[in-house]
């Protein structure tokens, strides 16, 4: 299934963190917090300004991004959990 976000929306795949602490303690799934980092899978064309011109997005597919803890809406694409969110919910791009 292909999902193409509309306007200023972005489809993000969460990046899983390590399951061990630096001291070697394994963290069980029930105690883990969902990561706030992900990879942009698809991006919409951008939103329109007051003059009717489209403003392109700053993020593009392949970018690693940081987002807020409760940002976006969880959806499943081909059985894999993704987030779809507005570009405004993205806090930054990781180099």
Biopython code that builds the backbone (N, CA, C, O; Angstrom):
import numpy as np
from Bio.PDB.StructureBuilder import StructureBuilder

atoms = [
    (1, "UNK", "N", (0.853, -1.184, 0.000)),
    (1, "UNK", "CA", (0.000, 0.000, 0.000)),
    (1, "UNK", "C", (0.892, 1.239, 0.000)),
    (1, "UNK", "O", (1.822, 1.331, 0.801)),
    (2, "UNK", "N", (0.624, 2.167, -0.870)),
    (2, "UNK", "CA", (1.347, 3.428, -0.928)),
    (2, "UNK", "C", (0.514, 4.516, -0.277)),
    (2, "UNK", "O", (-0.688, 4.610, -0.528)),
    (3, "UNK", "N", (1.139, 5.341, 0.560)),
    (3, "UNK", "CA", (0.456, 6.468, 1.195)),
    (3, "UNK", "C", (1.187, 7.732, 0.791)),
    (3, "UNK", "O", (2.390, 7.859, 1.020)),
    (4, "UNK", "N", (0.466, 8.669, 0.190)),
    (4, "UNK", "CA", (1.047, 9.958, -0.173)),
    (4, "UNK", "C", (0.364, 11.018, 0.682)),
    (4, "UNK", "O", (-0.822, 11.289, 0.492)),
    (5, "UNK", "N", (1.104, 11.633, 1.636)),
    (5, "UNK", "CA", (0.513, 12.670, 2.483)),
    (5, "UNK", "C", (0.067, 13.875, 1.660)),
    (5, "UNK", "O", (0.627, 14.157, 0.600)),
    (6, "UNK", "N", (-0.927, 14.570, 2.147)),
    (6, "UNK", "CA", (-1.449, 15.763, 1.476)),
    (6, "UNK", "C", (-0.903, 17.028, 2.128)),
    (6, "UNK", "O", (-0.524, 17.015, 3.299)),
    (7, "UNK", "N", (-0.865, 18.098, 1.381)),
    (7, "UNK", "CA", (-0.472, 19.430, 1.836)),
    (7, "UNK", "C", (0.823, 19.412, 2.643)),
    (7, "UNK", "O", (1.862, 19.009, 2.119)),
    (8, "UNK", "N", (0.784, 19.846, 3.921)),
    (8, "UNK", "CA", (2.007, 19.938, 4.717)),
    (8, "UNK", "C", (2.153, 18.756, 5.688)),
    (8, "UNK", "O", (2.745, 18.897, 6.758)),
    (9, "UNK", "N", (1.613, 17.605, 5.311)),
    (9, "UNK", "CA", (1.712, 16.418, 6.156)),
    (9, "UNK", "C", (2.926, 15.578, 5.755)),
    (9, "UNK", "O", (3.386, 15.619, 4.614)),
    (10, "UNK", "N", (3.431, 14.812, 6.735)),
    (10, "UNK", "CA", (4.634, 14.002, 6.549)),
    (10, "UNK", "C", (4.376, 12.618, 7.144)),
    (10, "UNK", "O", (3.787, 12.506, 8.220)),
    (11, "UNK", "N", (4.814, 11.563, 6.449)),
    (11, "UNK", "CA", (4.714, 10.185, 6.938)),
    (11, "UNK", "C", (6.072, 9.805, 7.508)),
    (11, "UNK", "O", (7.085, 9.863, 6.811)),
    (12, "UNK", "N", (6.087, 9.408, 8.804)),
    (12, "UNK", "CA", (7.336, 9.143, 9.519)),
    (12, "UNK", "C", (7.325, 7.725, 10.075)),
    (12, "UNK", "O", (6.318, 7.268, 10.615)),
    (13, "UNK", "N", (8.447, 7.037, 9.937)),
    (13, "UNK", "CA", (8.664, 5.718, 10.524)),
    (13, "UNK", "C", (9.543, 5.917, 11.745)),
    (13, "UNK", "O", (10.649, 6.448, 11.635)),
    (14, "UNK", "N", (9.057, 5.490, 12.921)),
    (14, "UNK", "CA", (9.837, 5.640, 14.152)),
    (14, "UNK", "C", (11.125, 4.830, 14.072)),
    (14, "UNK", "O", (11.142, 3.729, 13.522)),
    (15, "UNK", "N", (12.202, 5.379, 14.624)),
    (15, "UNK", "CA", (13.479, 4.688, 14.704)),
    (15, "UNK", "C", (13.577, 4.113, 16.111)),
    (15, "UNK", "O", (13.514, 4.844, 17.099)),
    (16, "UNK", "N", (13.732, 2.783, 16.190)),
    (16, "UNK", "CA", (13.798, 2.118, 17.492)),
    (16, "UNK", "C", (15.150, 2.360, 18.145)),
    (16, "UNK", "O", (16.188, 2.330, 17.484)),
    (17, "UNK", "N", (15.125, 2.601, 19.456)),
    (17, "UNK", "CA", (16.353, 2.790, 20.214)),
    (17, "UNK", "C", (16.852, 1.441, 20.723)),
    (17, "UNK", "O", (16.166, 0.425, 20.610)),
    (18, "UNK", "N", (18.053, 1.452, 21.281)),
    (18, "UNK", "CA", (18.626, 0.227, 21.825)),
    (18, "UNK", "C", (17.806, -0.270, 23.002)),
    (18, "UNK", "O", (17.175, 0.513, 23.712)),
    (19, "UNK", "N", (17.822, -1.582, 23.198)),
    (19, "UNK", "CA", (17.055, -2.185, 24.274)),
    (19, "UNK", "C", (17.870, -2.362, 25.546)),
    (19, "UNK", "O", (17.377, -2.921, 26.526)),
    (20, "UNK", "N", (19.132, -1.885, 25.541)),
    (20, "UNK", "CA", (19.992, -1.976, 26.718)),
    (20, "UNK", "C", (20.416, -0.580, 27.145)),
    (20, "UNK", "O", (20.537, 0.325, 26.320)),
    (21, "UNK", "N", (20.640, -0.417, 28.442)),
    (21, "UNK", "CA", (21.204, 0.831, 28.935)),
    (21, "UNK", "C", (22.713, 0.768, 28.776)),
    (21, "UNK", "O", (23.251, -0.277, 28.409)),
    (22, "UNK", "N", (23.397, 1.859, 29.043)),
    (22, "UNK", "CA", (24.857, 1.862, 28.923)),
    (22, "UNK", "C", (25.500, 0.914, 29.932)),
    (22, "UNK", "O", (26.620, 0.452, 29.713)),
    (23, "UNK", "N", (24.811, 0.620, 31.033)),
    (23, "UNK", "CA", (25.322, -0.311, 32.039)),
    (23, "UNK", "C", (25.026, -1.761, 31.713)),
    (23, "UNK", "O", (25.424, -2.649, 32.467)),
    (24, "UNK", "N", (24.329, -2.033, 30.597)),
    (24, "UNK", "CA", (24.054, -3.398, 30.181)),
    (24, "UNK", "C", (22.716, -3.943, 30.641)),
    (24, "UNK", "O", (22.437, -5.126, 30.443)),
    (25, "UNK", "N", (21.868, -3.101, 31.259)),
    (25, "UNK", "CA", (20.554, -3.549, 31.723)),
    (25, "UNK", "C", (19.599, -3.578, 30.542)),
    (25, "UNK", "O", (19.492, -2.600, 29.802)),
    (26, "UNK", "N", (18.907, -4.690, 30.362)),
    (26, "UNK", "CA", (17.936, -4.824, 29.268)),
    (26, "UNK", "C", (16.602, -4.235, 29.718)),
    (26, "UNK", "O", (16.100, -4.558, 30.794)),
    (27, "UNK", "N", (16.040, -3.375, 28.889)),
    (27, "UNK", "CA", (14.774, -2.714, 29.208)),
    (27, "UNK", "C", (13.635, -3.512, 28.582)),
    (27, "UNK", "O", (13.642, -3.729, 27.370)),
    (28, "UNK", "N", (12.643, -3.960, 29.382)),
    (28, "UNK", "CA", (11.519, -4.709, 28.807)),
    (28, "UNK", "C", (10.607, -3.799, 27.982)),
    (28, "UNK", "O", (10.584, -2.585, 28.186)),
    (29, "UNK", "N", (9.862, -4.392, 27.054)),
    (29, "UNK", "CA", (8.971, -3.626, 26.174)),
    (29, "UNK", "C", (7.957, -2.791, 26.944)),
    (29, "UNK", "O", (7.601, -1.695, 26.511)),
    (30, "UNK", "N", (7.488, -3.297, 28.080)),
    (30, "UNK", "CA", (6.459, -2.583, 28.838)),
    (30, "UNK", "C", (6.995, -1.311, 29.487)),
    (30, "UNK", "O", (6.218, -0.404, 29.783)),
    (31, "UNK", "N", (8.298, -1.225, 29.713)),
    (31, "UNK", "CA", (8.889, -0.060, 30.371)),
    (31, "UNK", "C", (9.436, 0.960, 29.381)),
    (31, "UNK", "O", (9.823, 2.057, 29.784)),
    (32, "UNK", "N", (9.476, 0.623, 28.105)),
    (32, "UNK", "CA", (10.050, 1.521, 27.101)),
    (32, "UNK", "C", (9.093, 2.647, 26.757)),
    (32, "UNK", "O", (7.875, 2.473, 26.730)),
    (33, "UNK", "N", (9.679, 3.805, 26.495)),
    (33, "UNK", "CA", (8.902, 4.905, 25.934)),
    (33, "UNK", "C", (9.071, 4.851, 24.423)),
    (33, "UNK", "O", (10.107, 4.416, 23.921)),
    (34, "UNK", "N", (8.058, 5.291, 23.709)),
    (34, "UNK", "CA", (8.167, 5.317, 22.255)),
    (34, "UNK", "C", (9.185, 6.370, 21.860)),
    (34, "UNK", "O", (9.199, 7.463, 22.427)),
    (35, "UNK", "N", (10.042, 6.054, 20.889)),
    (35, "UNK", "CA", (11.067, 7.025, 20.485)),
    (35, "UNK", "C", (10.463, 8.264, 19.860)),
    (35, "UNK", "O", (9.396, 8.220, 19.249)),
    (36, "UNK", "N", (11.172, 9.376, 20.028)),
    (36, "UNK", "CA", (10.735, 10.644, 19.465)),
    (36, "UNK", "C", (11.609, 11.017, 18.271)),
    (36, "UNK", "O", (11.791, 12.192, 17.952)),
    (37, "UNK", "N", (12.134, 10.001, 17.631)),
    (37, "UNK", "CA", (12.991, 10.186, 16.478)),
    (37, "UNK", "C", (12.485, 9.274, 15.378)),
    (37, "UNK", "O", (12.026, 8.164, 15.650)),
    (38, "UNK", "N", (12.564, 9.731, 14.143)),
    (38, "UNK", "CA", (12.080, 8.909, 13.045)),
    (38, "UNK", "C", (12.695, 9.300, 11.723)),
    (38, "UNK", "O", (13.478, 10.244, 11.620)),
    (39, "UNK", "N", (12.308, 8.535, 10.711)),
    (39, "UNK", "CA", (12.788, 8.770, 9.348)),
    (39, "UNK", "C", (11.584, 9.132, 8.485)),
    (39, "UNK", "O", (10.563, 8.446, 8.517)),
    (40, "UNK", "N", (11.705, 10.200, 7.720)),
    (40, "UNK", "CA", (10.625, 10.637, 6.834)),
    (40, "UNK", "C", (10.540, 9.656, 5.667)),
    (40, "UNK", "O", (11.512, 9.450, 4.940)),
    (41, "UNK", "N", (9.364, 9.055, 5.501)),
    (41, "UNK", "CA", (9.134, 8.098, 4.424)),
    (41, "UNK", "C", (8.531, 8.800, 3.212)),
    (41, "UNK", "O", (8.901, 8.513, 2.074)),
    (42, "UNK", "N", (7.607, 9.714, 3.459)),
    (42, "UNK", "CA", (6.952, 10.452, 2.375)),
    (42, "UNK", "C", (6.553, 11.831, 2.888)),
    (42, "UNK", "O", (6.300, 12.005, 4.081)),
    (43, "UNK", "N", (6.497, 12.796, 2.000)),
    (43, "UNK", "CA", (6.118, 14.160, 2.366)),
    (43, "UNK", "C", (5.151, 14.706, 1.328)),
    (43, "UNK", "O", (5.245, 14.392, 0.141)),
    (44, "UNK", "N", (4.223, 15.526, 1.793)),
    (44, "UNK", "CA", (3.265, 16.158, 0.896)),
    (44, "UNK", "C", (3.927, 17.285, 0.110)),
    (44, "UNK", "O", (5.091, 17.607, 0.347)),
    (45, "UNK", "N", (3.194, 17.881, -0.817)),
    (45, "UNK", "CA", (3.756, 18.937, -1.667)),
    (45, "UNK", "C", (3.918, 20.286, -0.964)),
    (45, "UNK", "O", (4.639, 21.146, -1.468)),
    (46, "UNK", "N", (3.273, 20.496, 0.176)),
    (46, "UNK", "CA", (3.349, 21.765, 0.894)),
    (46, "UNK", "C", (1.991, 22.432, 0.973)),
    (46, "UNK", "O", (1.047, 22.033, 0.291)),
    (47, "UNK", "N", (1.902, 23.458, 1.818)),
    (47, "UNK", "CA", (0.616, 24.148, 1.967)),
    (47, "UNK", "C", (0.603, 25.432, 1.149)),
    (47, "UNK", "O", (1.644, 25.895, 0.683)),
    (48, "UNK", "N", (-0.577, 25.996, 0.982)),
    (48, "UNK", "CA", (-0.751, 27.220, 0.208)),
    (48, "UNK", "C", (-0.688, 28.436, 1.124)),
    (48, "UNK", "O", (-1.152, 28.379, 2.263)),
    (49, "UNK", "N", (-0.111, 29.544, 0.632)),
    (49, "UNK", "CA", (-0.121, 30.795, 1.387)),
    (49, "UNK", "C", (-1.345, 31.613, 0.985)),
    (49, "UNK", "O", (-2.209, 31.133, 0.251)),
    (50, "UNK", "N", (-1.412, 32.858, 1.477)),
    (50, "UNK", "CA", (-2.598, 33.695, 1.199)),
    (50, "UNK", "C", (-2.752, 34.041, -0.279)),
    (50, "UNK", "O", (-3.867, 34.264, -0.752)),
    (51, "UNK", "N", (-1.636, 34.086, -1.011)),
    (51, "UNK", "CA", (-1.700, 34.418, -2.440)),
    (51, "UNK", "C", (-2.029, 33.200, -3.299)),
    (51, "UNK", "O", (-2.161, 33.324, -4.516)),
    (52, "UNK", "N", (-2.160, 32.043, -2.693)),
    (52, "UNK", "CA", (-2.473, 30.835, -3.443)),
    (52, "UNK", "C", (-1.256, 30.105, -3.978)),
    (52, "UNK", "O", (-1.394, 29.165, -4.762)),
    (53, "UNK", "N", (-0.057, 30.525, -3.564)),
    (53, "UNK", "CA", (1.160, 29.851, -4.002)),
    (53, "UNK", "C", (1.532, 28.764, -2.988)),
    (53, "UNK", "O", (1.384, 28.941, -1.779)),
    (54, "UNK", "N", (2.015, 27.645, -3.510)),
    (54, "UNK", "CA", (2.376, 26.527, -2.644)),
    (54, "UNK", "C", (3.750, 26.769, -2.019)),
    (54, "UNK", "O", (4.704, 27.134, -2.706)),
    (55, "UNK", "N", (3.834, 26.557, -0.690)),
    (55, "UNK", "CA", (5.099, 26.681, 0.034)),
    (55, "UNK", "C", (5.651, 25.268, 0.221)),
    (55, "UNK", "O", (5.042, 24.462, 0.925)),
    (56, "UNK", "N", (6.803, 24.948, -0.399)),
    (56, "UNK", "CA", (7.340, 23.583, -0.272)),
    (56, "UNK", "C", (7.798, 23.280, 1.150)),
    (56, "UNK", "O", (8.145, 24.190, 1.903)),
    (57, "UNK", "N", (7.800, 21.995, 1.513)),
    (57, "UNK", "CA", (8.230, 21.568, 2.838)),
    (57, "UNK", "C", (9.749, 21.637, 2.958)),
    (57, "UNK", "O", (10.472, 21.535, 1.967)),
    (58, "UNK", "N", (10.217, 21.813, 4.203)),
    (58, "UNK", "CA", (11.658, 21.829, 4.453)),
    (58, "UNK", "C", (12.207, 20.420, 4.600)),
    (58, "UNK", "O", (13.398, 20.201, 4.378)),
    (59, "UNK", "N", (11.362, 19.451, 4.972)),
    (59, "UNK", "CA", (11.820, 18.066, 5.121)),
    (59, "UNK", "C", (11.537, 17.304, 3.833)),
    (59, "UNK", "O", (10.638, 17.651, 3.067)),
    (60, "UNK", "N", (12.329, 16.256, 3.614)),
    (60, "UNK", "CA", (12.144, 15.428, 2.423)),
    (60, "UNK", "C", (12.308, 13.964, 2.822)),
    (60, "UNK", "O", (12.877, 13.677, 3.875)),
    (61, "UNK", "N", (11.827, 13.045, 2.008)),
    (61, "UNK", "CA", (11.993, 11.629, 2.324)),
    (61, "UNK", "C", (13.467, 11.279, 2.542)),
    (61, "UNK", "O", (14.343, 11.693, 1.783)),
    (62, "UNK", "N", (13.712, 10.505, 3.600)),
    (62, "UNK", "CA", (15.071, 10.110, 3.946)),
    (62, "UNK", "C", (15.645, 10.906, 5.108)),
    (62, "UNK", "O", (16.620, 10.467, 5.718)),
    (63, "UNK", "N", (15.069, 12.075, 5.441)),
    (63, "UNK", "CA", (15.555, 12.880, 6.572)),
    (63, "UNK", "C", (15.253, 12.184, 7.892)),
    (63, "UNK", "O", (14.192, 11.580, 8.052)),
    (64, "UNK", "N", (16.197, 12.270, 8.851)),
    (64, "UNK", "CA", (15.954, 11.815, 10.221)),
    (64, "UNK", "C", (15.485, 13.031, 11.002)),
    (64, "UNK", "O", (16.139, 14.075, 10.984)),
    (65, "UNK", "N", (14.352, 12.901, 11.689)),
    (65, "UNK", "CA", (13.738, 14.046, 12.355)),
    (65, "UNK", "C", (13.424, 13.741, 13.817)),
    (65, "UNK", "O", (13.307, 12.585, 14.222)),
    (66, "UNK", "N", (13.292, 14.813, 14.592)),
    (66, "UNK", "CA", (12.838, 14.745, 15.976)),
    (66, "UNK", "C", (11.443, 15.340, 16.021)),
    (66, "UNK", "O", (11.156, 16.321, 15.335)),
    (67, "UNK", "N", (10.565, 14.738, 16.842)),
    (67, "UNK", "CA", (9.200, 15.252, 16.958)),
    (67, "UNK", "C", (8.748, 15.128, 18.403)),
    (67, "UNK", "O", (9.377, 14.429, 19.197)),
    (68, "UNK", "N", (7.667, 15.799, 18.743)),
    (68, "UNK", "CA", (7.135, 15.792, 20.092)),
    (68, "UNK", "C", (6.595, 14.426, 20.497)),
    (68, "UNK", "O", (6.256, 13.596, 19.653)),
    (69, "UNK", "N", (6.525, 14.216, 21.797)),
    (69, "UNK", "CA", (6.099, 12.929, 22.360)),
    (69, "UNK", "C", (4.703, 12.518, 21.894)),
    (69, "UNK", "O", (4.460, 11.342, 21.622)),
    (70, "UNK", "N", (3.803, 13.464, 21.804)),
    (70, "UNK", "CA", (2.416, 13.147, 21.443)),
    (70, "UNK", "C", (2.047, 13.658, 20.054)),
    (70, "UNK", "O", (0.871, 13.878, 19.767)),
    (71, "UNK", "N", (3.034, 13.847, 19.200)),
    (71, "UNK", "CA", (2.788, 14.373, 17.856)),
    (71, "UNK", "C", (2.259, 13.304, 16.915)),
    (71, "UNK", "O", (2.584, 12.124, 17.046)),
    (72, "UNK", "N", (1.454, 13.727, 15.983)),
    (72, "UNK", "CA", (1.017, 12.850, 14.903)),
    (72, "UNK", "C", (-0.072, 11.866, 15.267)),
    (72, "UNK", "O", (-0.507, 11.769, 16.415)),
    (73, "UNK", "N", (-0.496, 11.141, 14.246)),
    (73, "UNK", "CA", (-1.513, 10.101, 14.355)),
    (73, "UNK", "C", (-0.894, 8.791, 13.901)),
    (73, "UNK", "O", (-0.302, 8.712, 12.824)),
    (74, "UNK", "N", (-1.034, 7.756, 14.735)),
    (74, "UNK", "CA", (-0.457, 6.459, 14.398)),
    (74, "UNK", "C", (-1.331, 5.748, 13.364)),
    (74, "UNK", "O", (-2.550, 5.666, 13.514)),
    (75, "UNK", "N", (-0.684, 5.237, 12.310)),
    (75, "UNK", "CA", (-1.371, 4.447, 11.297)),
    (75, "UNK", "C", (-0.501, 3.238, 10.970)),
    (75, "UNK", "O", (0.700, 3.245, 11.238)),
    (76, "UNK", "N", (-1.103, 2.204, 10.394)),
    (76, "UNK", "CA", (-0.342, 1.041, 9.954)),
    (76, "UNK", "C", (-0.304, 1.010, 8.439)),
    (76, "UNK", "O", (-1.334, 1.095, 7.771)),
    (77, "UNK", "N", (0.919, 0.886, 7.904)),
    (77, "UNK", "CA", (1.121, 0.783, 6.465)),
    (77, "UNK", "C", (1.814, -0.544, 6.227)),
    (77, "UNK", "O", (2.946, -0.738, 6.669)),
    (78, "UNK", "N", (1.153, -1.459, 5.535)),
    (78, "UNK", "CA", (1.682, -2.806, 5.289)),
    (78, "UNK", "C", (2.074, -3.500, 6.587)),
    (78, "UNK", "O", (3.078, -4.212, 6.628)),
    (79, "UNK", "N", (1.290, -3.301, 7.655)),
    (79, "UNK", "CA", (1.535, -3.959, 8.928)),
    (79, "UNK", "C", (2.594, -3.298, 9.790)),
    (79, "UNK", "O", (2.875, -3.781, 10.887)),
    (80, "UNK", "N", (3.193, -2.203, 9.324)),
    (80, "UNK", "CA", (4.237, -1.499, 10.077)),
    (80, "UNK", "C", (3.656, -0.181, 10.577)),
    (80, "UNK", "O", (3.005, 0.545, 9.825)),
    (81, "UNK", "N", (3.897, 0.124, 11.864)),
    (81, "UNK", "CA", (3.350, 1.332, 12.465)),
    (81, "UNK", "C", (4.133, 2.575, 12.027)),
    (81, "UNK", "O", (5.357, 2.622, 12.146)),
    (82, "UNK", "N", (3.417, 3.572, 11.524)),
    (82, "UNK", "CA", (3.981, 4.849, 11.093)),
    (82, "UNK", "C", (3.226, 5.970, 11.798)),
    (82, "UNK", "O", (2.184, 5.739, 12.411)),
    (83, "UNK", "N", (3.754, 7.168, 11.707)),
    (83, "UNK", "CA", (3.077, 8.369, 12.179)),
    (83, "UNK", "C", (2.840, 9.286, 10.990)),
    (83, "UNK", "O", (3.692, 9.414, 10.110)),
    (84, "UNK", "N", (1.679, 9.920, 10.971)),
    (84, "UNK", "CA", (1.429, 10.961, 9.976)),
    (84, "UNK", "C", (1.193, 12.241, 10.759)),
    (84, "UNK", "O", (0.344, 12.285, 11.649)),
    (85, "UNK", "N", (1.949, 13.287, 10.425)),
    (85, "UNK", "CA", (1.887, 14.526, 11.202)),
    (85, "UNK", "C", (2.109, 15.725, 10.297)),
    (85, "UNK", "O", (2.575, 15.588, 9.166)),
    (86, "UNK", "N", (1.769, 16.902, 10.808)),
    (86, "UNK", "CA", (2.032, 18.141, 10.079)),
    (86, "UNK", "C", (3.511, 18.477, 10.222)),
    (86, "UNK", "O", (4.157, 18.092, 11.197)),
    (87, "UNK", "N", (4.033, 19.192, 9.248)),
    (87, "UNK", "CA", (5.438, 19.594, 9.314)),
    (87, "UNK", "C", (5.700, 20.447, 10.555)),
    (87, "UNK", "O", (6.808, 20.418, 11.090)),
    (88, "UNK", "N", (4.716, 21.199, 11.019)),
    (88, "UNK", "CA", (4.880, 22.042, 12.204)),
    (88, "UNK", "C", (5.168, 21.217, 13.468)),
    (88, "UNK", "O", (5.744, 21.738, 14.423)),
    (89, "UNK", "N", (4.767, 19.926, 13.483)),
    (89, "UNK", "CA", (5.007, 19.064, 14.641)),
    (89, "UNK", "C", (6.457, 18.571, 14.705)),
    (89, "UNK", "O", (6.884, 18.040, 15.730)),
    (90, "UNK", "N", (7.207, 18.743, 13.626)),
    (90, "UNK", "CA", (8.603, 18.300, 13.596)),
    (90, "UNK", "C", (9.457, 19.383, 14.248)),
    (90, "UNK", "O", (9.385, 20.559, 13.889)),
    (91, "UNK", "N", (10.274, 18.952, 15.222)),
    (91, "UNK", "CA", (11.093, 19.889, 15.981)),
    (91, "UNK", "C", (12.423, 20.182, 15.318)),
    (91, "UNK", "O", (12.950, 21.285, 15.461)),
    (92, "UNK", "N", (12.983, 19.213, 14.588)),
    (92, "UNK", "CA", (14.264, 19.438, 13.956)),
    (92, "UNK", "C", (14.683, 18.275, 13.067)),
    (92, "UNK", "O", (14.118, 17.182, 13.129)),
    (93, "UNK", "N", (15.694, 18.542, 12.235)),
    (93, "UNK", "CA", (16.251, 17.524, 11.347)),
    (93, "UNK", "C", (17.630, 17.155, 11.893)),
    (93, "UNK", "O", (18.421, 18.035, 12.234)),
    (94, "UNK", "N", (17.918, 15.857, 11.975)),
    (94, "UNK", "CA", (19.203, 15.361, 12.469)),
    (94, "UNK", "C", (20.123, 15.162, 11.285)),
    (94, "UNK", "O", (19.755, 14.509, 10.309)),
    (95, "UNK", "N", (21.328, 15.728, 11.366)),
    (95, "UNK", "CA", (22.321, 15.550, 10.294)),
    (95, "UNK", "C", (22.997, 14.209, 10.401)),
    (95, "UNK", "O", (23.860, 13.885, 9.585)),
]
sb = StructureBuilder()
sb.init_structure("model")
sb.init_model(0)
sb.init_chain("A")
sb.init_seg("    ")
for serial, (resi, resn, name, xyz) in enumerate(atoms, 1):
    if name == "N":
        sb.init_residue(resn, " ", resi, " ")
    sb.init_atom(name, np.array(xyz, "f"), 0.0, 1.0, " ", f" {name:<3s}", serial, name[0])
structure = sb.get_structure()
